[in-house]
Amino acid sequence: MALFKRLTETARPALAFTLDGQPATGLLGDTLLTAVLTCAEHLRGSDFSAERRAGFCLMGACQDCWVRLADGQRVRACSTLLEEGQAISRDPGRQL
């Protein structure tokens, strides 16, 4: 179940990407955060517990939305635009 539900701007071109190896779709102009949360219930795991996180400040200041791209680069999901074919990996967080 997705955390975000898209209500407007649904006519933008679709972009395919993978999330943890699974096919997913976002829209042109989406940030990684928006793209992930429109197809998943969380963005990443917490560094401090087994809790799931969905981003915090949504503007690149809090360090809560890091994800990894296929090349290993760690990026902020809230300020990185989705690109066609991107492979995004979520950090599972601390496992108890």
N, C-alpha and C positions, 0 to 999 in steps of 0.2 A: 504494500500500500504506500502510495506517495505521500510525503509530508505537505508539499505544495500542490495546489490545484490551479492550473492556468485558466484565468478568466477572460483575458483580453489578448490582443496581438497574436491570435492563433493562426493567422494567414502568412506569417513569416516562413521562409524556406526551412525545411527540416534538415538537421545535420545528424548523421549517424556517428555514434561513438561507442566505446565499450566501458563498462563499469565493473571492475573486478572480474574482467574476462567475459562478462555477459553483454549481449547487444542492448543498446539503449538509444534513445533519440531525444535530441534537444532542438532548439530553434536558433537560427541565425540571430546573433545579438545577445544570446543568453550568456551569463557568466557560468563557470563550472558549477558554482553553488546552485544556481537556479536549475541548470540542466540535471544535476544529480537529484535534487530534492523534488523535482517533478516526476521522477521515476523511482524514488527510493524513500524509505522512512527516516534515514539518517545520513549524515555526511561522513562521519568518522567516529572512532571510539575515543574516549577520554584518556589522557595520559596518566590520570590519577586513579581511575576506577574502571569498572566494567560498563559504566554508563555510556550511552550513545549521545553524540553531539550533533548539532545542526548548524553550527556557526553561532556567533554571538553578536558582534558589532555590525556585521554586514558591510563594512567600509574599509577593510584592510588594516585596522589598527590593533586588534586584540590577539592575533596569532592563533585563533581557534579553528580555522578552516583549512589547514594545510592538507593537501592531497599530493600524490605522486603521479607523474606522467610516465609513459613507457620508457623514456630515456633515463629515468631515475630522478629527473628534476623535481624538486619539491616546490609547489606553487600555492599561493593563496587562492582558494576557490572563489572567494567573493569578488576578487578583482582581476581574474583571468578569464578572458573570453573563450568560449567553446569553439573548437575548430573541427571541421570534418575529419573523421577517422581517429580522433584522439583516443588513447587508451588511458583511462584514469583508474588509479588504485587507491582505495581508502585504507587508512591505517586502522587496524582493529582496536588499537588502544591497549591499555594494560589489562592483561588477562589474570583474573583472580584464581 
